[in-house]
Structure formats: structure tokens, C-alpha cells
Amino acid sequence: MIRSKPWALVYRGQAHVAARRGSFVFGFWMRPGPRGCKKCTVSLSIALGDKRLISRLEAQAYLGYAAIAPVTECVSLAVRELLDDYARLGNLALAKWLPRREVLRQRLGQLIGADSAHIALCTSATRGLTDLALCLPWRPDDGVLVGDGEFPGNVSPWQNVAQLFALRVDFLPKLRTRDDDEFLSALEARLRAGRVRLVALSAVQFQTGIRAPIEAVIRLCRAYGAELAVDAIQACGVVPLDVVALDIDYLVGGAHKWLMALEGAGFLYVKPECTRKLVPRTAGWLSHEEGLRFLFEGPGMLRYDRPIKSGIQFMEGTSANGVGYAALEAALEPILRLGVPAIFSHVGAYLDALEAGLLARGLTSVRPSQASRRSGILSFQPPMPRTAAELVSALREQGIIATMPDGVVRLAPHFPNGLDEVPCVLAALDIILGD
Ligand SMILES: Cc1ncc(COP(=O)(O)O)c(C=O)c1O
């Protein structure tokens, strides 16, 4: 097992700092009362390969992080704390949990190298892309390029706006394991042909795990005046990513995979220059400046002419998924403490060992050979005449959880997986393939 420096995970179920000190939050004077600042604390040291945060998980080797992560102790505790607060306090619980959303934005900012002011919370990666697509300042006949082989969540939002705003959506060739040239020359040819407003691409392809050549794509987008929207749900939490260093225009992520939280939470990053150009077509009652005043101050505050927030948080226009956000805030703590680069190396070492074993058994891996194009995913073709469905179900019987997007067997470990699992996974495959 690779061990990094152990760190203390201390999840403090405490009221927000403001509420701890006592302050005017959300219209209520909040002071920690006898039960108002209950502490629920998990205190343990955690390291790469350490399963204590998922100790209730039944699988021997859980390789399904590219699908849905198991619930960790941090997430369970945070959700229980929030539910307990709402059970005891009802509406008053918001005074604690609403400011905590800024803590979440800050953690997400730390994760992707952005200022929290440029991040809006949302309910999923697809929702983030859908709202972004609706708010872009389209002109008729603008072009959108999407990659063939993208997850549909990064295609349908563009197809929908194409209908609404008379846009053209075209597909780029699939990213291949060995060769970017076909993809990049096709991209350049389409950009050169003109009127491409936006390129939409996943940072990591969901099925093959191929990491997109983002730097090269950005260079081409800049050269031809197009923008880039990145679906980073298969990267955030396992592949290091810095939106400012890469100069990414738009990026979405989701909670329930590599960020190890729950379904129904996600986020959208927008570069400040790009935010200024957005048209707030998705605005809701919380998109307005001081949109809450009418609920907590005296009469005469109900107005419909309050300006829309100038920052990207105008996208957070309605009541939201508080449980999902609490879970995500808690889930990010161990990931940020361990550090995404360390997690990436750990997962890479696991997949190197696994891939060597797969190749030795004559299986065909679709993992790229260049390190720069690898991610947390290793997929392989099921050997004829076996199908991915058969293999995944046989693996499950042996306590190994894999997934099977569009016909490949996908193996996706995260920081709790230990390298000592690899021989067990290979031994299980020997039994299955020997049958
Ligand atoms: C690349 C990619 N984008 C989007 C999604 C969908 O995420 P959500 O349902 O959170 O929008 C997935 C889910 O597997 C995915 O792999």
C-alpha cells in the first residue's frame, strides 16, 4: 500500500463561523445555543489506500468511481448533521447552511485553481451545461463542435440550443488511444471553415478514459476565436486540473463520481470575461441582487426590479439541493488534504499494475500509452465471445465492482483502493476467463 503522510481528518459539524460567534445571518440573530452548535466529529488519519472512510462497503475491490462513488463516513456525517439541523430548527437551519455554500465554492475553487466568485453551484454536470448553453449569447448559424463518443450529457444541451437559436452542431472524430493528429486536424479544419462559436469536450472520455489534449485544443480555439466548454466530471478529484493555467472558458463537474459525494450536486466555472457576456435566460428569484430581503426585512421590500447579479452566481437562481451540497463540501475535504496529484499517482500505479496483468492475459486495454493522456479509468475489450455484461456480472460475484459503458469493461479505482487488491482482481479474472 502506498502511504502518504497521514493527516488528521477532523470533520467538525459546527455552525458556520459567523453563527458560532453570533451574528446577523439571513435575517436571524444566530448564536450557538445549548443545542445549536452540536459537534459531530470523525477524527482519523487517512492515507492513500486506506478504506476506513468506506468501511461499510461490501465489495472487495470497488472500481466503479467513474460511475457512482460509495458514501464515505464524511458524507454520512455531514448529511446526518444537516438533516438533524433541519429537523430541530426548520427554516432557521438555513442560517448555518446557506453560508456553508461559500465554503463549498472555495473548496471547489481550490480543486480547479479558480476563485470561488467564478463558480456557481448546480444540481449536476448536465444541468450546468444546459444552463450555460441557454445563457450564451448565440447568433443564428453559430457553430458548436462536440466530440464523437462524448457522454450524451455533453451533447443534448448543445442539440437543444441548436433548435432554439438556429445553431449548427457538428461532431469531431473520436479521440483515439494512440493518435491525436486526426482529432486535432479535423478540429483545425472545422475552425478554419469559420463560424465556430464553441467547442464542447470532456476532459476525460467516459468510456475509454482518454484525457483530451486540452492545451492543444485551447490553442486552436484561441487562434480561431472559438471558446471551450469542458465537461470535467470524469477528471475532477482524480486528474489535476487548473482552469486558470489552462485558460479554460467554461467547465462543469459533478459530485457523485471522483468527488465521492452524492448525485444531484455539481458546479459550473466560468471565466470572468465570459460571465460578462452571458444572457441570464435561466434567472430565477435568487438570481437578483438582495433577492432575499423581502423575506427577512420589513414591508416594502418585495420588488421585481432588483438587478440580476453580475457574477456567475446568478445561475443559482432557486432553492437548491442542500443535502447534496453538504455532502460535497464534506467529501472534498479528504480529497483536498491528500491532494489530487498524489491521488492521481496512486491511481496510476494501481492501473499500471492492473494493465500489465490484463495484457499478460491477452486482453486488449484501451488505456493510452502516453502518461499525459491517462486518467483514473482503465477500460478493456471483453475477449470474444464474452461480453462486457457477462464479465462485469461475474466480477460482481467475486466482490469486484466494475462498470460497462457501451461495451467495454471499465475499471476506475480511487484513493481508498490499495495496490494489494490488484492480484485479487486478476485472480478473479483468471477464474472467470478460465470457465
Ligand atoms: C463525461 C460525463 N458527463 C456527464 C455525465 C452525467 O453527469 P450528470 O448526470 O451529473 O449530469 C457523465 C456520467 O457518467 C459523464 O461520464
The ligand as a Gaussian input file, in Angstrom:
#p B3LYP/6-31G(d) Opt

LIG

0 1
 C      -18.462000      12.675000     -19.116000
 C      -19.786000      12.683000     -18.415000
 N      -20.547000      13.783000     -18.459000
 C      -21.730000      13.852000     -17.838000
 C      -22.212000      12.786000     -17.122000
 C      -23.562000      12.903000     -16.472000
 O      -23.455000      13.501000     -15.238000
 P      -24.737000      14.191000     -14.559000
 O      -25.820000      13.173000     -14.569000
 O      -24.251000      14.564000     -13.209000
 O      -25.080000      15.359000     -15.380000
 C      -21.468000      11.609000     -17.029000
 C      -21.965000      10.450000     -16.272000
 O      -21.484000       9.354000     -16.380000
 C      -20.216000      11.569000     -17.704000
 O      -19.437000      10.476000     -17.650000

